[in-house]
Amino acid sequence: MDTLFSLKVFRQVVENGSFTRAADHLGISNAMASKHVSHLENTLQAKLLHRNSRNLHLTETGEEYYRQCCHALETLETAAQKAAGVTEKPQGILRITMPQWFASPRVSRWISEYKQRYPEVSLNLVLSNRHTDLIADGFDLALRVSNDPGPSLIVKPLADIQFFLLASPDYLRRNGVPQTPEEAAQHPAVLPSYTDMSRLEIQHKHNGQRSLLELNAAIHSDSTLMVGSLIRAGAGIGFQPEWCACEDLTAGRVVRLLPDYHFLTAKLYAAYVDRAFLSAKVRSFIDFLSEKVKE
């Protein structure tokens, strides 16, 4: 017998002062209401109600049990309401893992705007180029840049991310500006260690001709931000995502190399675990980010 429902029956019997009225309220038979109360008494091995043909009243044990029963049911009902509310209103802690290069002015402005729009969501952002296990590490959402997001997660494509080959003006003054992929291959490169970008097939934008760009890494780093900093410092040429490089390009801190060629393009995905119970906080962030990348 369902003990939780038995508790609800017991509460209704006490509040209505009648098995018949409690049974009517719950849509069950009078006999079934009596069985539920008997189930509780048998489970507790204690008498909860004194009852005869005309009235009923609580025993001393029944009075204490009734108070605890009401408290327990109210706690469960409140928890259920809060849980239901999570699927309707963005609120609570939202844990997101994202690439390191999302620590950029553009994304920071977006996150600030998201917080203004959804003040009841508390963001916990973990920046890493490592693919984390969302369930094991307790993340609600992952933002991943990849051409192969993997089959284990539900993913939503958000945007194409273009990568640019860059160098600092100072580096180019000292070493010259490469005009072809072959010339670029003669320059020292600063490359990420978490993916191989030393050999890339590239395509000319105008004639469609494909070439192989082979770069010689002078420095590897597991941090996209460190790669960008080293490029700006003149340590060599290297790749950065367009989102990361756009303000440096505008300010003249870096120069785009071989602009007539298409380099690596990867897709940005929002990845999560459960489509059926996607919470409002996760949905709100995915929808917000979709809106911003379209702008």
N, C-alpha and C positions, 0 to 999 in steps of 0.2 A: 504494500500500500504506500502511496506517495506521502511521506511524512511532511513535506513542505505544504502540501494541500491540506493535510490534517491540521497543521497549525492555523491555516486560514479558516478552516471550519470551526476550530475551537474558539478563535477570536470572534467570529460572527455569532456563535452560540452565546457567548458571554455578553456581547454588546447588544444582542437582540433579546436576551433573556428567554430564548425559546429555540428548540431544535427545529420546529416547523418553520419559523420565520427565517432562521439561518439557512435552512435548506432551500427555501424559496429564493432567497437572495443569491445563492450560489448556483441555482439551477440543478440541484440534485434532490434525491428523495430523502424523506425524513429518516428512513432506515439507514441510508448511506451516511448521513450526517452523524448518526449515533455510532456507526462502525468506525468512523474516523476518530472520534473522541475516545472510543474504547481502544483504538490502536495506540493512541498516545499514552493512555493509562497503562496499557500492557507493556509498552516500551519502557516507560519510566518506573513501572512497578509501584505506582502511587495513584491514589484516588484524587481526581481533579475536581469533580462535580458531585454534589449531592442532588439527586433529582427524584421527583415523584410525579404523579399524574397531574399535579397542579402547578408546581414551580420547581426551580432549580437554583442552587447557589454554590459558590466556589468554596472548596475546602481551603484550609490554611496553605497547604502546598499548592493548590490551584491558583490562589491569589498571587503568590510569588511567580509561579510559572506563567500566568497570564501577562504579568508585567514584562517578563523577559521575552515572552513570545511576541508581544507587540513591538518591543525594541528591535528584535531580530528581523521581523517582517518589514518594519519601517526602514531599517538599514538596507535590506535587500531591494526594496522598492526604490529607494534613493539611488542606489548603485545602478539599477536598471535604467532609471531616468537619465543619469549622467552618461551611461554608456550609449544610450540612444541619441543623446544630444551630441556626442562626439561625431556621429555620422552626419549630423545636420549643420553644425556650427563649427567653424575652424577655431580650435582652442587646444590648449595643452602644449606639451613639449614635442617639437618636431626635430628628429635627429636625421641629418642629411650628410652623406659622404659625397665629396665632389673633388675634381682634379685640383692640384695645387694652384694652377694658373687662374682659377676662379677668384683668387685674391687679387683682383684687378679693379681699377676705379669703376669700370662699367658695371660689373657684377655687384660691387659694393653699393652702388647707387640703387640698383634694382632691389637688393635685399632691404635697404633702408626704406624704399617705397613700399615693399611688401609688408614690413612691420607697421608702417603707418596705416595700411589698409586693414591689416588683421592684428590688432594690438593684443589679442588674447592668445596668440600663438607665440610660444617661447622657442627660439631657434637654437639648436646645438649643431654647429657646423664643424665637420671634420674634413680637413683637406689632405688628400693623399692620392698619389698616383697608383697605389696598390688597389687591386680589386678585392674589396672586402666581402665577407659573407654577411648579408643583411640580417639574417635571422640570428646567427651565432653572435654577431657583434651588436645586435640591438638597434639597427638602423630602420627608419621608416621608408627612406627613399635614397636612391643613389643616382647621381648625375654622372654619366659616363660618355667619354668620347672614344668611339670605336667603329670599326667596320664589321665587327663580329661580336655583338653584345652577349652572346651565349644563350642557350635554350632554357635555362632553369628559372629565369625571371620573366615577368611581364614587362615589356618595354614600350615606350611611346617615343617615336622620333620627334625631335624638337627643332633641330636646325643642322645645316651643313657648316662645318668649321673648316675654313681655309687656312693653310699654313703658308707663311711667307719666309723667304730666305733673306736674312738681314745682316747688316754690319753697321758699325758706328762710323760717323764721318771722319773721326780721327784715324781709325783703322784704315779706311779707304785712302786717306791722304798719304799714309805711310806705305801702303802696299798696292795701291791701284785698284780700279774698279773692274771686276771680272765682267766680261761681256758675253761669254758663252759658258755652257756647262763644263766644257773642257778647262777653261780658265778658272772657273770656280773650284774645280777639283784640285787645283794647285795651292789653294789657300788652307791654312789650318782652320779646323771647325770645332765649335763647341756643341756637343750633342748630348741628348738625354741618354741615360744608361738603362731606363726601364723599357725602351723600345728601340728597335734598330732603324735608324734614319740615315745610315751611311750609304745605302744603295737605294736609290729611288728612280722609278721610271717616270719621266716627265714628258710633257707634251707642249709643243709650240702652239700658242693661241691662234695664230693666223694660218699657218700652213698645215697644222695637224701633225707635223713630224714628231716622232717619239725619239727620246734620247735617254741614256742611262747616266744619271748623276751619281758619281762616287765621291764621297767626301772623306777626307783624312782627319780623324778626330784627334785634336790636340788635348782636349779636355772632355771628360764625361762627367755628368752629374745626375743624381736621381731627383733633382728638383728643377722643375720647369722655370721657376722664378729665378733660381741661381743661373741657369742657362741664359735667361734674358739679361740678368745683371752683368754677366761676363761679356755678352755681346755688346752691351752699351759701354762697357769698360775698354773695349777694343782688343779683347783676347782672341778674337777670330770671328768667322762668319757662322751663322747658325739659323735654325728654324724657330719660329714662335707662332702660336695661334694668332689669327687676325684679331680676335677679341682682346688679346693680351698686348698686341703691338700697336693698335690703332692710335693711341694717344702719344706714344713715343714717335711714331711716324709723323703725326701732325706737328709735334713740337720740334722735330728735326733731330731727335736724339739718336735715331737709327735711320738707315736708308734701305729701301727695298731693292734687292738684287734680282737680276734676270726677270723683270716684270712681264716680259712677253711669254713666260712659261707658266703652265699650271703645275703646281707641286702637289703635295699630299692634301687630300681632302678627306675628313672623317666626319661621321655623323654624331651629333649630341643626342643621347637618349636619356629619358627619365625611366629608371628601373625600380620596380617594387615587387612585392611578393604575392599579394592577394587581391585579385580584382573584385571578388564578391563583397568584401567588407572594406573597401577603400575608404579611409576616414576623410572627413571634411578637410582636415589640416593638410593631408597629403594632396588631395584633389585640388585644393586652393592654390598650393605652391606650383603644381604642374600647370594648371590653367594660367596662373600669373606669368610663369616663365614662357609659356607658349605665346602669350600676348606680347611680352617684351621682345622676344626674338623676331616676331613678325614686324614689330615697329622698326 
